[in-house]
Each structure stands twice: as structure tokens, then as C-alpha cells.
Amino acid sequence: MKFTDFNLQPNILKAIEEIGFVEPSPIQKEAIPLILDGNDIIAQAQTGTGKTAAFGLPILSKMKGDGSVEGIVIVPTRELAMQVSDELYRFGKLSGLKTATVYGGTAYAKQIERINQASIIVATPGRLQDLLMGGKIKIAPKFVVLDEADEMLDMGFLDEIKNIFTFLPKERQTLMFSATMPKAIRLLAEEILNNPKTVSITKAESTNTDITQHYYVVQEFERDDALVRLIDFKNPTKCIIFCRMKKEVDRLVAHLTSQGFKVSSLHGDMEQKQREIAIRTFKQGGIDIFVATDVAARGLDVNDVTHVFNYHIPFDSESYVHRIGRTGRAGKKGEAITLVTPAELRTIKRIEKDVGAKLVTQVIPTKEDVQNSKASELMAAIGATEITQNGIELVKMLQHNLDIVTIAQLLASKIQGEQEVKGKENIGLGLEEVELLIQRAMQSRGNDRNRHGGQGGRRSSGGYSRNSSNRGNSSYRGQRSGKPKKD
């Protein structure tokens, strides 16, 4: 199926083509026709599955562009509001449809001015409620979207959402998107939706097949060295590193900066202006690495993120899906890499089962691996470089004192010296060690269940014998190619 198979307006299709979307995702295939037919829907799908396009493309296609606010999208966080607004603008700009982003911490006057010019508003619940209750705006949208509904309820916005709907027209098309469907969500759906159609993307479908998922087993004290080594080897164009806590973000940013990387942070203690600047700089290529807490896992939409690193394994499977969904977007390939300790191997196996995907064990590259990879890249770059007149003149100058072979050797040595690989030769565990640990952990779990009547027991990671010779079994060698605390 192609986007041209949907009955979308020509300008919307043209915008899709310019963005580079080719084939709709599972949620888009199911939701777009239902929305175009005028149905209310309740859709269950994880972050990173293309939900914004699933509701944005059809409602923008149905808008008249008559100068009034025709649609509202309600989202839980300011970051998500900005991301959704940016994406809707890209979809609707050729149709002359403007968006307004509404959230707290910004002057009312400027937001009201933008609302008066907009066809669609993307808003957080608190600020939208304030505008409606204060009589600062009067709107009658035909389309209303609740995005990340479960997250809004988790954050305590149920009363605000119910109150907002008292200000909206009864005749409307309402769309609810949620990663999970707890009882509170189902009750809210019964209250605000009219005979909704249901769309549900299974775990197997929600795990993006464009994302390769790997994990590396290291000791706790090796995390920093392992991360730097993997960044050196993978050479990501843009990557996001997820940490559990804000203090870890700040410490890791300082460490990576000291290693010469262009890096910035995103977490809950930052002022809104700081967040906006950081996200914009990351999008525009001013920085290559974003270190973030899970506050960025929902809604951070940068289409050219090539790698996601889990510095620590997330607390639950849902957070894992949200995190890795930041890569492999818009039909592009991505790689998700997780660092785990021997004691966390059971958690990895649980996540595999929950998300319906295989996470492949790999070994941290050695210094020699990285040096060989960099040498291959250097040879390829040299072969693709055009000879310039300045280059010719420089060689002529050098030839007054040196022969051509010595010149080449000196230049190569200088370049390679700038690409020095830091750290110890071997980091982390070998494949045989990891397999042994997994076997022992599974055996221990089975023994625990037998002792406790099948109810599980103490965690045990098993022991291991450190043997660096096991690293030679690595299969990767070759070309580089509870819920978390609210932050």
C-alpha cells in the first residue's frame, strides 16, 4: 500500500512526497481510512509507530482552511506539543494550513495571536483549559485528538481533559490514541467518543522492523568506556543516549564533552527555553549527541537519528519501546544499543518477550577493531577526495625537503594521530561468557520456581570466569555500516 491509495487531498500527498514518506505504517494503514470516513476512533499503538501522521494526514485533508480553528490535538508535554506541531505544519503547509502550539510558561498574548491565525492547535491540557475557562479564546473545532492519552492520565490531567470537553461542540470527530488501555482510558473513551472504531497494533507490529536491536554485557564500572568505544566504532550521524536520572545526564554530558564529542542534554530541570534551543540545535546538526532522561522518550521527533543508546536499561518494556522509537523513523534504518550488567540479563530477556523482538548479544569492539574501521573509512574518504590546486602546491612545497613516500607517511600519521582510540583494549564480556550467564540465570529461575511453587524467587545472575579469549567468537566484526519516575 502507498499513501496515494488513500483519498487524501493533492497538496497533502505532495507534502508527503516532499517529506520522503513512501509506505504507510500499520497504524496509518488502519486509522487513515476510518478517519477519512468520519469515524471516531480509539487506537492503541506505541510511540514511534507513526501516530502523528495517522491522525494528522486525514484531518488536515478534511479541513477547509476557512480561517477558523478546525482541529485541536491535546498532548501531555510541551516537548511533544512542539514536535507534533512541527510535523503537522510540514503536512499542511502546501494547503495553507497553519498550526499554533499552546503550553504553559509562555505569554498568553503571543499564543492567542497565533491561535487566531491557525487551522489547528496543538496544546497541553493545563494551558488549553486556562484559555477556555478564562474566555480568552472561543473555538468550535470539528476534529479533536487526544494523543498519548494514558500518559496524560498518569500525569493527573483527567479533570482538565473532562473540563476541556465541556467547552467543545457536541458535533465533532474525536480521536483517541494511547499506548496502553487501562480501565480509566476505556471509561474516558465511553464518555467523549461516539460509537468509536477500534484500532490496535500488536506488539509484534509495533516493534519497528527498521530498528536493529543489540545489547552488550559489561561490568558496572565499564559503562563509560563501553559507551565511548561504541560511539567511536558505530560513528553515528546523530544519536540519543538515555539515562535514568538527571544527575547521570549531567555527569555523562561532562564526560563525553571531555572526550571531544559535540553533546547536549535534555531533562526536567532545564528551563523551557533551554529545552527548545537544545532540540533545535540537535535537529539542525549543531550537536551530534543528545543525552536525555525518559522525558525525551515521548514525542522527540528527529527523523535522522541513526542510533539510540540505553546507558542504563529502562525500568520497563514500555519505556524501552518509547526510547528506541526515536530511531528508525520515516522509513530509515536505525540501531538500538543497550548496555547491561550480568545481573540485568533477566530484564533483557523479559523485554524481548514483552516487545516481541530479538535483542542480539554482541561484544564491545577492541581498540584494534576501531582502528581498523577508522583506517577503512580513511582509505574510502581519500579515494573519494578530489585533488585541489592547493593540495598540489602543498605537496610541491614539501618535496623541497622530503621524498613523496615520506610525505605520504607523515600525512597519514598525522591524520591517524587525530583519530586515536582511547581506553583499554578489551571492554565487557565475551559471547561465551554471556551465553553461560544466560543459561545459569535461566536454570536458577527454574530452580526458584520449583522451590516456590512456580511463583518465582530470588534473582540470581550466576557466576562467570573472565576469559578474554572468548572475544574472538564475536559475530559482529566487519564494516561499520515499576514505571520510570516522572522527570
C-alpha positions as CSV (number, residue, x, y, z in Angstrom):
1,M,0.0,0.0,0.0
2,K,1.1,3.6,-0.8
3,F,-0.1,6.9,0.5
4,T,-1.6,7.5,-2.9
5,D,-4.0,4.7,-2.2
6,F,-5.8,6.9,0.4
7,N,-8.3,9.5,-0.6
8,L,-6.1,12.4,0.6
9,Q,-6.0,15.9,-0.9
10,P,-3.4,16.5,-3.6
11,N,-1.5,19.1,-1.6
12,I,-1.3,16.7,1.4
13,L,0.0,13.9,-0.9
14,K,2.6,16.4,-2.4
15,A,3.8,17.3,1.1
16,I,4.1,13.6,2.0
17,E,6.2,13.1,-1.1
18,E,8.5,16.1,-0.3
19,I,9.0,14.7,3.3
20,G,10.0,11.4,1.8
21,F,7.3,9.1,3.3
22,V,6.8,6.1,1.0
23,E,4.8,3.3,2.6
24,P,2.3,3.8,5.5
25,S,3.0,2.1,8.8
26,P,0.5,-0.4,10.2
27,I,-1.3,2.2,12.4
28,Q,-1.6,4.5,9.4
29,K,-3.0,1.8,7.1
30,E,-5.7,1.1,9.6
31,A,-6.5,4.5,11.0
32,I,-6.4,6.8,8.0
33,P,-9.4,5.2,6.1
34,L,-11.5,5.2,9.2
35,I,-10.8,8.8,10.0
36,L,-11.4,9.9,6.4
37,D,-14.8,8.2,6.6
38,G,-15.7,10.3,9.6
39,N,-15.5,7.7,12.4
40,D,-14.4,8.4,16.0
41,I,-11.6,6.0,16.8
42,I,-9.7,4.7,19.8
43,A,-6.3,3.5,18.7
44,Q,-3.7,1.6,20.7
45,A,-0.2,1.9,19.4
46,Q,3.3,2.5,20.8
47,T,5.3,5.7,20.3
48,G,7.4,5.6,17.1
49,T,4.7,3.8,15.0
50,G,3.7,6.9,13.1
51,K,0.7,8.0,15.1
52,T,1.0,11.7,14.3
53,A,0.7,11.1,10.5
54,A,-2.1,8.5,11.3
55,F,-4.4,11.3,12.6
56,G,-2.7,14.3,11.1
57,L,-2.9,13.4,7.4
58,P,-6.6,12.6,7.3
59,I,-7.9,15.5,9.4
60,L,-5.7,18.0,7.6
61,S,-7.0,16.6,4.3
62,K,-10.6,17.2,5.5
63,M,-10.0,20.8,6.6
64,K,-11.4,23.7,4.6
65,G,-8.8,26.3,5.6
66,D,-11.5,28.9,6.2
67,G,-9.6,30.9,8.8
68,S,-11.1,29.3,11.9
69,V,-9.6,26.7,14.3
70,E,-10.8,23.4,12.8
71,G,-8.8,21.0,14.9
72,I,-7.2,20.5,18.3
73,V,-4.6,18.0,19.3
74,I,-4.1,17.6,23.1
75,V,-0.8,16.2,24.3
76,P,0.8,15.6,27.7
77,T,4.1,17.6,27.5
78,R,5.5,20.8,26.0
79,E,8.1,18.8,24.1
80,L,5.5,16.6,22.4
81,A,3.4,19.7,21.6
82,M,6.3,21.2,19.7
83,Q,7.1,18.0,17.9
84,V,3.5,17.3,16.8
85,S,3.0,20.9,15.8
86,D,6.2,20.8,13.6
87,E,5.1,17.6,11.9
88,L,1.5,18.9,11.3
89,Y,3.0,22.1,9.8
90,R,5.1,20.0,7.4
91,F,2.0,18.1,6.3
92,G,-0.3,21.1,5.9
93,K,2.0,23.9,4.7
94,L,1.2,23.4,1.0
95,S,-2.5,23.6,1.8
96,G,-2.1,26.9,3.6
97,L,-3.0,25.3,7.0
98,K,-1.2,26.9,9.9
99,T,-0.6,25.4,13.4
100,A,-0.4,27.0,16.8
101,T,1.5,25.5,19.7
102,V,0.0,26.2,23.2
103,Y,1.6,25.3,26.5
104,G,2.4,26.9,29.9
105,G,5.3,29.1,30.7
106,T,4.8,31.4,27.6
107,A,2.9,34.7,27.3
108,Y,-0.8,34.4,26.7
109,A,-0.9,37.3,24.2
110,K,1.5,35.7,21.7
111,Q,-0.2,32.3,21.9
112,I,-3.7,33.9,21.4
113,E,-2.4,35.8,18.4
114,R,-1.2,32.5,16.8
115,I,-4.4,30.7,17.6
116,N,-6.4,33.4,15.8
117,Q,-4.4,32.6,12.7
118,A,-4.3,28.8,13.0
119,S,-6.3,26.0,11.5
120,I,-5.1,23.5,14.1
121,I,-3.9,23.9,17.7
122,V,-1.5,21.5,19.5
123,A,-1.9,22.1,23.2
124,T,-1.1,20.8,26.7
125,P,-4.2,20.3,28.9
126,G,-3.4,22.9,31.6
127,R,-2.8,25.9,29.3
128,L,-5.7,25.0,27.0
129,Q,-8.1,24.8,30.0
130,D,-6.9,28.2,31.2
131,L,-7.6,29.8,27.8
132,L,-11.0,28.3,27.5
133,M,-12.1,28.9,31.1
134,G,-10.8,32.5,31.0
135,G,-12.8,33.2,27.9
136,K,-9.5,34.2,26.1
137,I,-10.4,32.0,23.1
138,K,-13.7,30.8,21.6
139,I,-13.3,27.8,19.3
140,A,-15.5,25.2,17.7
141,P,-13.2,22.5,16.3
142,K,-14.6,19.8,14.0
143,F,-11.7,17.5,15.0
144,V,-10.3,16.7,18.4
145,V,-7.3,14.4,19.1
146,L,-6.1,13.0,22.4
147,D,-2.5,11.9,21.8
148,E,-0.7,9.8,24.4
149,A,-3.9,9.6,26.5
150,D,-2.5,7.2,29.0
151,E,0.4,9.4,29.7
152,M,-1.9,12.4,30.3
153,L,-3.9,10.4,32.8
154,D,-0.8,9.2,34.5
155,M,0.3,12.8,34.9
156,G,-3.0,13.7,36.6
157,F,-4.7,15.6,33.7
158,L,-8.1,13.7,33.8
159,D,-10.1,16.5,35.3
160,E,-8.6,19.1,32.9
161,I,-9.4,16.9,29.9
162,K,-13.0,16.4,31.0
163,N,-13.4,20.1,31.6
164,I,-11.9,21.0,28.2
165,F,-14.6,18.9,26.5
166,T,-17.4,20.9,28.2
167,F,-16.2,23.8,26.0
168,L,-16.2,21.9,22.7
169,P,-19.1,21.3,20.3
170,K,-21.1,18.1,20.6
171,E,-20.9,17.6,16.8
172,R,-17.2,16.7,16.3
173,Q,-14.9,13.9,15.3
174,T,-12.9,12.7,18.3
175,L,-9.8,10.5,18.0
176,M,-8.0,8.9,21.0
177,F,-4.5,7.4,20.7
178,S,-2.9,5.6,23.6
179,A,0.0,3.2,24.1
180,T,-1.9,1.2,26.8
181,M,-5.6,0.8,27.5
182,P,-6.2,0.8,31.3
183,K,-9.7,1.0,32.7
184,A,-9.5,4.8,33.2
185,I,-8.8,5.2,29.5
186,R,-11.7,3.0,28.5
187,L,-14.1,4.9,30.8
188,L,-12.9,8.2,29.3
189,A,-13.4,6.9,25.8
190,E,-17.0,5.9,26.6
191,E,-17.6,9.5,27.9
192,I,-16.2,11.5,25.0
193,L,-16.3,9.2,21.9
194,N,-19.3,8.4,19.7
195,N,-19.5,4.8,18.6
196,P,-15.8,4.6,18.0
197,K,-14.0,2.2,15.8
198,T,-11.1,0.4,17.4
199,V,-7.6,0.1,16.0
200,S,-5.0,-2.0,17.8
201,I,-1.4,-2.6,16.7
202,T,0.0,-5.7,18.3
203,K,3.4,-5.8,20.0
204,A,4.9,-7.6,17.1
205,E,3.6,-5.0,14.7
206,S,4.6,-2.1,17.0
207,T,8.3,-3.2,17.1
208,N,9.8,-1.3,14.2
209,T,11.5,-3.8,11.9
210,D,13.7,-0.9,10.6
211,I,15.5,-0.9,14.0
212,T,18.3,-3.4,14.7
213,Q,18.4,-4.1,18.4
214,H,21.7,-5.2,20.2
215,Y,22.9,-5.4,23.8
216,Y,26.3,-5.6,25.3
217,V,27.2,-7.0,28.7
218,V,29.6,-5.0,30.7
219,Q,30.6,-4.5,34.4
220,E,29.1,-1.5,36.1
221,F,32.4,0.4,36.1
222,E,32.9,-0.2,32.4
223,R,29.8,1.7,31.2
224,D,31.5,5.0,30.3
225,D,34.4,3.2,28.5
226,A,32.0,0.9,26.6
227,L,29.8,3.8,25.5
228,V,32.7,5.9,24.1
229,R,34.1,2.8,22.4
230,L,30.7,2.0,20.7
231,I,30.3,5.6,19.6
232,D,33.8,5.5,18.1
233,F,33.1,2.3,16.3
234,K,29.5,2.9,15.2
235,N,30.2,6.5,14.2
236,P,26.6,7.7,14.4
237,T,25.4,10.7,12.4
238,K,23.0,11.6,15.3
239,C,22.4,9.6,18.4
240,I,20.4,9.9,21.6
241,I,21.7,8.4,24.9
242,F,19.1,7.6,27.5
243,C,19.9,7.7,31.3
244,R,17.6,7.1,34.2
245,M,18.3,10.2,36.3
246,K,19.1,13.8,35.7
247,K,22.4,13.6,37.6
248,E,23.5,10.8,35.3
249,V,22.7,13.0,32.3
250,D,24.8,15.9,33.6
251,R,27.7,13.7,34.5
252,L,27.7,11.9,31.2
253,V,27.5,15.1,29.2
254,A,30.6,16.4,31.0
255,H,32.4,13.2,30.4
256,L,31.6,13.0,26.6
257,T,32.4,16.7,26.2
258,S,35.9,16.0,27.7
259,Q,36.3,13.2,25.1
260,G,35.8,15.7,22.2
261,F,32.1,14.9,21.3
262,K,29.6,17.6,20.4
263,V,26.9,16.8,23.0
264,S,24.0,18.4,24.8
265,S,21.4,17.4,27.4
266,L,17.6,17.2,27.9
267,H,16.0,16.7,31.3
268,G,13.3,18.0,33.6
269,D,15.4,20.6,35.4
270,M,16.0,22.6,32.3
271,E,14.1,25.8,31.6
272,Q,11.7,25.6,28.6
273,K,13.8,28.0,26.5
274,Q,16.9,25.8,27.2
275,R,15.0,22.7,26.0
276,E,13.8,24.4,22.8
277,I,17.3,25.6,22.0
278,A,18.8,22.1,22.7
279,I,16.2,20.4,20.5
280,R,16.6,22.9,17.7
281,T,20.4,22.7,17.7
282,F,20.2,18.9,17.7
283,K,17.8,18.9,14.7
284,Q,20.0,21.4,12.8
285,G,23.2,19.4,13.3
286,G,24.9,21.7,15.8
287,I,25.4,18.8,18.1
288,D,25.7,15.1,17.3
289,I,24.8,13.5,20.6
290,F,21.7,14.1,22.9
291,V,21.9,12.8,26.4
292,A,18.4,12.6,27.9
293,T,16.1,11.2,30.6
294,D,12.9,9.5,29.6
295,V,11.2,12.9,29.4
296,A,12.5,12.9,25.8
297,A,11.4,9.4,25.0
298,R,7.8,10.5,24.3
299,G,7.5,12.9,21.4
300,L,11.1,13.8,20.4
301,D,10.8,13.5,16.7
302,V,14.1,13.8,14.7
303,N,14.0,11.7,11.6
304,D,17.7,11.3,11.1
305,V,18.7,9.8,14.4
306,T,20.8,6.8,13.4
307,H,21.4,5.3,16.9
308,V,19.8,5.1,20.3
309,F,21.9,4.1,23.3
310,N,20.4,2.9,26.6
311,Y,23.2,3.8,29.0
312,H,21.1,2.0,31.6
313,I,18.4,-0.5,30.8
314,P,15.0,1.2,31.2
315,F,12.7,0.2,34.1
316,D,10.0,-1.4,32.0
317,S,9.3,-2.7,28.5
318,E,7.1,0.2,27.5
319,S,9.9,2.7,28.2
320,Y,12.2,0.6,26.1
321,V,9.8,0.8,23.1
322,H,9.4,4.6,23.6
323,R,13.2,5.1,23.7
324,I,14.2,3.0,20.7
325,G,11.3,4.6,18.7
326,R,13.4,7.7,18.4
327,T,15.4,6.0,15.6
328,G,14.3,4.1,12.5
329,R,11.8,6.8,11.7
330,A,10.2,7.8,8.4
331,G,11.3,4.6,6.7
332,K,15.0,5.0,7.6
333,K,17.1,2.3,9.3
334,G,18.2,2.7,12.9
335,E,20.1,0.8,15.6
336,A,19.2,0.5,19.3
337,I,22.1,-0.4,21.7
338,T,21.6,-1.3,25.4
339,L,24.3,-1.7,28.0
340,V,23.6,-4.3,30.7
341,T,25.4,-5.9,33.6
342,P,25.3,-9.6,34.2
343,A,22.7,-9.1,36.9
344,E,20.4,-7.4,34.3
345,L,20.3,-10.3,31.8
346,R,16.9,-11.5,33.1
347,T,15.5,-8.0,32.4
348,I,16.7,-8.1,28.8
349,K,15.0,-11.5,28.3
350,R,11.8,-10.1,29.8
351,I,11.9,-7.1,27.4
352,E,12.5,-9.4,24.5
353,K,9.3,-11.3,25.4
354,D,7.3,-8.2,26.1
355,V,8.1,-6.4,22.8
356,G,8.2,-9.5,20.6
357,A,11.6,-8.8,19.2
358,K,15.0,-10.5,19.4
359,L,17.8,-8.5,21.0
360,V,21.1,-9.8,19.7
361,T,24.1,-10.1,22.0
362,Q,27.3,-8.5,20.7
363,V,30.8,-7.8,22.1
364,I,32.3,-4.4,22.6
365,P,34.8,-3.7,19.8
366,T,38.5,-3.8,20.7
367,K,40.8,-0.9,20.1
368,E,42.2,-2.8,17.1
369,D,38.6,-3.2,15.7
370,V,38.0,0.5,15.9
371,Q,41.4,1.4,14.4
372,N,40.8,-1.0,11.5
373,S,37.4,0.5,10.9
374,K,38.7,4.1,11.0
375,A,41.5,3.1,8.6
376,S,39.0,1.6,6.2
377,E,36.9,4.8,6.4
378,L,40.0,6.9,5.9
379,M,41.0,4.9,2.7
380,A,37.5,5.3,1.4
381,A,37.5,9.0,2.1
382,I,40.9,9.5,0.5
383,G,39.8,7.6,-2.6
384,A,36.7,9.8,-2.9
385,T,38.5,13.1,-2.4
386,E,39.1,15.4,-5.4
387,I,42.6,16.8,-5.9
388,T,42.7,20.5,-5.4
389,Q,45.3,23.1,-6.6
390,N,46.1,24.0,-3.1
391,G,46.8,20.3,-2.4
392,I,49.2,20.2,-5.4
393,E,51.0,23.3,-4.2
394,L,51.4,21.9,-0.7
395,V,53.0,18.7,-1.9
396,K,55.4,20.7,-4.2
397,M,56.5,22.7,-1.2
398,L,57.0,19.6,1.0
399,Q,59.0,17.9,-1.8
400,H,61.8,20.5,-1.4
401,N,62.9,18.7,1.7
402,L,61.1,15.3,1.7
403,D,60.5,12.5,-0.8
404,I,57.0,11.6,-1.8
405,V,56.8,8.4,0.3
406,T,57.9,10.2,3.5
407,I,55.3,13.0,2.8
408,A,52.5,10.4,2.4
409,Q,53.6,8.6,5.6
410,L,53.8,11.8,7.6
411,L,50.3,13.0,6.5
412,A,48.8,9.6,7.2
413,S,50.4,9.5,10.6
414,K,49.0,13.0,11.4
415,I,45.5,12.0,10.4
416,Q,45.6,8.8,12.4
417,G,47.0,10.6,15.4
418,E,43.9,12.7,15.4
419,Q,41.8,9.6,15.4
420,E,43.4,8.0,18.4
421,V,41.3,5.3,20.1
422,K,41.3,5.7,23.8
423,G,40.7,3.2,26.6
424,K,41.8,-0.3,27.3
425,E,42.0,-3.0,24.7
426,N,39.1,-5.2,25.8
427,I,35.8,-3.9,27.5
428,G,32.9,-6.0,28.6
429,L,32.2,-9.7,28.4
430,G,32.7,-12.1,25.5
431,L,29.9,-14.1,23.8
432,E,30.7,-17.4,25.5
433,E,30.7,-15.7,28.9
434,V,27.3,-14.1,28.2
435,E,25.7,-17.3,27.0
436,L,26.9,-19.1,30.1
437,L,25.5,-16.4,32.3
438,I,22.1,-16.6,30.5
439,Q,22.0,-20.4,30.9
440,R,22.8,-20.1,34.6
441,A,20.2,-17.3,35.1
442,M,17.5,-19.4,33.4
443,Q,18.4,-22.5,35.4
444,S,18.4,-20.5,38.6
445,R,15.0,-19.1,37.8
446,G,13.6,-22.6,37.1
447,N,15.0,-23.8,40.4
448,D,13.5,-20.9,42.2
449,R,10.1,-21.6,40.6
450,N,10.3,-25.2,41.7
451,R,11.2,-24.3,45.2
452,H,8.4,-21.7,45.5
453,G,5.6,-23.5,43.7
454,G,6.0,-21.7,40.4
455,Q,5.9,-18.2,41.9
456,G,9.5,-17.2,41.2
457,G,12.1,-16.5,43.8
458,R,15.4,-14.6,44.4
459,R,17.2,-13.0,41.5
460,S,20.4,-14.7,40.6
461,S,22.8,-13.7,37.8
462,G,25.1,-16.7,38.1
463,G,28.8,-16.5,38.2
464,Y,31.4,-16.4,35.4
465,S,35.0,-16.9,34.6
466,R,36.7,-13.9,33.0
467,N,38.2,-15.1,29.7
468,S,39.2,-12.6,27.1
469,S,39.8,-15.3,24.5
470,N,36.1,-15.6,24.2
471,R,36.0,-12.3,22.4
472,G,37.2,-14.0,19.2
473,N,33.8,-15.5,18.8
474,S,32.2,-12.2,18.1
475,S,29.9,-12.4,15.1
476,Y,29.6,-8.6,14.5
477,R,33.1,-7.9,13.1
478,G,33.1,-6.2,9.7
479,Q,32.2,-2.9,8.1
480,R,30.7,-0.1,10.2
481,S,27.7,0.4,8.5
482,G,7.9,-0.1,38.0
483,K,7.3,2.8,35.6
484,P,10.0,5.4,35.5
485,K,9.8,8.4,37.7
486,K,8.4,11.5,36.0
487,D,11.2,13.9,35.1
